[in-house]
Amino acid sequence: MHDSRTGNLLGAAALAVTDLTLADTTGTAGLSASGAAALVALATAPTISVTDLGRRVGLSQSAAARMVDSLQAAGLVERRPGAGREVAVQLTPRGRRTARDMLASRTKVLTDVLDVLNDRERETLAALLAKVLPRLYERIGSADLLCRLCDRRSCTTDATCPVGQAERDDRL
C-alpha cells in the first residue's frame, strides 16, 4: 500500500532540508549550488578535468567551463594541463578552506535538523535512508551527482555508503 501522507511528508522534509542546506552552504562561500558542489567534488578528487567536474555536478561541458572560469576568478581553483587536450582543475589553498567551511556549515544545518531525534530514532532513520538511497541511485544513475554535496568521509568511516554500494552493484 502506498501512503501518500508519508510521501508528502518526505517531500516537504526533503525540500526544506535542501533549501536550508543550500542556503547555508552556498551562503558560506558566496557560490552557486553547482559552484559549491564543484568545490566539494574537488576536495575528494584533487585534480579532475573540467568535463568530468561538470558531469559530477550536473553541468554540460560548456557550462562547467564557465563555472570553472568563475571559480578561478574568485581564486578558488586553478587550471592545469591535463591528459591530451584536457584541462585539469584543482583547488587552491583558499578553495580547500572554502570547501572545508562549506562542509562544516552543511554539517551544522543537518545536525540541527536531527537534534530533535534521540539516538535510537537516528539509528532507525539512518537504516531507512540506507534502504531508500539505492533506489534514488537507480533513478539518478550517478553516485557523484547524487552525493555532490556529501561529506564522504562521514558516510564511509566505519560504514559502507549505500550509494557507493549501489554503484558497485550496478557495475557487476
SERO-199237 format. One line per 4 residues: their letters; for each residue x, y, z of C-alpha. Coordinates in nm, 3 decimals, always signed. Each point is the difference from the previous one (the first is absolute). Example, Ala and Ser with C-alpha at 12.3 -4.5 7.8 and 13.67 -1.06 7.14 Angstrom:
REM SERO-199237
AS) +1.230/-0.450/+0.780 ~ +0.137/+0.344/-0.066
This chain:
REM SERO-199237
MHDS) +0.000/+0.000/+0.000 ~ +0.128/+0.346/-0.087 ~ -0.035/+0.260/+0.270 ~ -0.043/+0.341/-0.163
RTGN) +0.041/+0.172/+0.337 ~ +0.343/-0.158/+0.054 ~ +0.104/+0.099/-0.352 ~ -0.124/+0.352/+0.057
LLGA) +0.184/+0.025/+0.332 ~ +0.316/-0.129/-0.164 ~ -0.035/+0.250/-0.283 ~ -0.049/+0.293/+0.237
AALA) +0.293/-0.110/+0.218 ~ +0.224/-0.057/-0.303 ~ -0.071/+0.346/-0.140 ~ +0.043/+0.172/+0.335
VTDL) +0.329/-0.177/+0.072 ~ +0.120/+0.081/-0.353 ~ -0.097/+0.365/+0.033 ~ +0.167/+0.037/+0.340
TLAD) +0.312/-0.189/-0.104 ~ +0.045/+0.187/-0.325 ~ -0.066/+0.337/+0.159 ~ +0.263/-0.056/+0.267
TTGT) +0.249/-0.182/-0.223 ~ -0.014/+0.240/-0.292 ~ -0.030/+0.301/+0.230 ~ +0.318/-0.101/+0.183
AGLS) +0.194/+0.011/-0.326 ~ -0.204/+0.251/-0.198 ~ -0.034/-0.258/-0.278 ~ -0.270/-0.157/-0.211
ASGA) -0.117/-0.350/+0.088 ~ +0.207/-0.144/-0.285 ~ +0.305/+0.202/+0.104 ~ -0.031/-0.126/+0.355
AALV) -0.041/-0.357/-0.123 ~ +0.307/+0.043/-0.220 ~ +0.216/+0.101/+0.296 ~ -0.125/-0.298/+0.202
ALAT) +0.068/-0.233/-0.296 ~ +0.350/+0.140/-0.037 ~ +0.062/-0.047/+0.371 ~ -0.038/-0.377/-0.049
APTI) +0.150/-0.026/-0.351 ~ +0.287/+0.249/+0.011 ~ +0.058/+0.033/-0.375 ~ -0.267/-0.077/-0.259
SVTD) -0.085/+0.128/-0.345 ~ -0.248/+0.280/-0.059 ~ -0.223/-0.246/-0.185 ~ +0.007/-0.254/+0.284
LGRR) -0.064/+0.273/+0.255 ~ -0.303/+0.113/-0.200 ~ -0.131/-0.357/-0.012 ~ +0.037/-0.029/+0.377
VGLS) -0.204/+0.312/+0.066 ~ -0.254/-0.044/-0.280 ~ +0.126/+0.258/-0.250 ~ +0.084/-0.017/-0.370
QSAA) +0.364/+0.046/-0.099 ~ -0.057/+0.361/-0.108 ~ -0.190/+0.088/+0.320 ~ +0.272/-0.172/+0.204
ARMV) +0.266/+0.207/-0.178 ~ -0.187/+0.321/+0.089 ~ -0.037/-0.117/+0.361 ~ +0.373/-0.076/+0.018
DSLQ) +0.072/+0.347/-0.143 ~ -0.203/+0.149/+0.285 ~ +0.166/-0.218/+0.265 ~ +0.343/+0.086/-0.140
AAGL) -0.079/+0.373/+0.000 ~ -0.094/-0.036/+0.369 ~ +0.337/-0.164/+0.072 ~ -0.157/-0.334/+0.098
VERR) +0.131/-0.224/-0.279 ~ +0.277/-0.006/-0.255 ~ +0.027/-0.165/-0.336 ~ +0.289/-0.231/-0.087
PGAG) +0.090/-0.183/-0.319 ~ -0.166/-0.341/+0.001 ~ +0.028/-0.311/-0.212 ~ -0.001/+0.083/-0.370
REVA) -0.222/+0.300/-0.066 ~ -0.172/-0.022/+0.338 ~ +0.028/+0.277/+0.252 ~ +0.023/-0.112/+0.360
VQLT) -0.142/+0.198/+0.291 ~ +0.120/-0.001/+0.358 ~ -0.074/+0.194/+0.315 ~ +0.221/+0.282/+0.117
PRGR) +0.074/+0.024/+0.373 ~ -0.286/+0.251/+0.024 ~ -0.224/-0.246/-0.186 ~ +0.088/-0.278/+0.245
RTAR) -0.087/+0.225/+0.295 ~ -0.326/+0.103/-0.164 ~ -0.097/-0.363/-0.070 ~ +0.079/-0.089/+0.362
DMLA) -0.208/+0.296/+0.124 ~ -0.292/-0.096/-0.223 ~ +0.001/-0.358/+0.127 ~ +0.014/+0.126/+0.359
SRTK) -0.298/+0.226/-0.071 ~ -0.189/-0.290/-0.157 ~ +0.075/-0.219/+0.302 ~ -0.127/+0.271/+0.234
VLTD) -0.330/+0.030/-0.186 ~ -0.054/-0.376/-0.012 ~ +0.097/-0.047/+0.364 ~ -0.251/+0.266/+0.098
VLDV) -0.274/-0.172/-0.201 ~ +0.079/-0.338/+0.159 ~ +0.031/+0.134/+0.355 ~ -0.372/-0.064/+0.051
LNDR) +0.065/-0.378/-0.023 ~ +0.143/-0.218/+0.276 ~ +0.282/-0.248/-0.073 ~ -0.233/-0.292/-0.074
ERET) -0.210/+0.211/-0.237 ~ +0.314/+0.115/-0.181 ~ +0.112/-0.361/-0.044 ~ -0.344/-0.089/-0.138
LAAL) +0.007/+0.297/-0.238 ~ +0.351/-0.094/-0.116 ~ -0.117/-0.355/-0.072 ~ -0.303/+0.126/-0.193
LAKV) +0.208/+0.245/-0.202 ~ +0.251/-0.276/-0.076 ~ -0.292/-0.191/-0.151 ~ -0.142/+0.296/-0.196
LPRL) +0.330/+0.134/-0.141 ~ +0.070/-0.297/-0.231 ~ -0.344/+0.059/-0.155 ~ +0.092/+0.363/-0.055
YERI) +0.328/-0.113/-0.156 ~ -0.200/-0.216/-0.245 ~ -0.193/+0.309/-0.108 ~ +0.296/+0.240/-0.015
GSAD) +0.265/-0.246/-0.121 ~ +0.304/+0.182/+0.137 ~ +0.143/-0.020/+0.350 ~ +0.205/+0.312/-0.070
LLCR) -0.310/+0.199/-0.093 ~ -0.215/-0.141/+0.281 ~ +0.268/+0.066/+0.262 ~ +0.131/+0.325/-0.147
LCDR) -0.021/+0.189/+0.331 ~ +0.071/-0.294/+0.230 ~ +0.268/-0.015/+0.262 ~ +0.120/-0.333/-0.132
RSCT) +0.223/-0.081/+0.296 ~ -0.295/+0.014/+0.239 ~ -0.189/-0.251/-0.211 ~ +0.285/-0.247/-0.046
TDAT) +0.175/+0.004/+0.338 ~ -0.097/-0.322/+0.178 ~ -0.281/-0.060/-0.252 ~ -0.068/-0.075/-0.365
CPVG) -0.157/+0.283/-0.196 ~ -0.329/-0.134/-0.139 ~ +0.033/+0.210/-0.315 ~ +0.356/-0.116/-0.064
QAER) -0.109/-0.359/+0.057 ~ -0.291/+0.043/-0.244 ~ +0.243/+0.134/-0.259 ~ +0.238/-0.294/+0.052
DDRL) -0.292/-0.245/-0.024 ~ -0.115/+0.170/-0.320 ~ +0.340/-0.059/-0.162 ~ -0.014/-0.376/+0.062
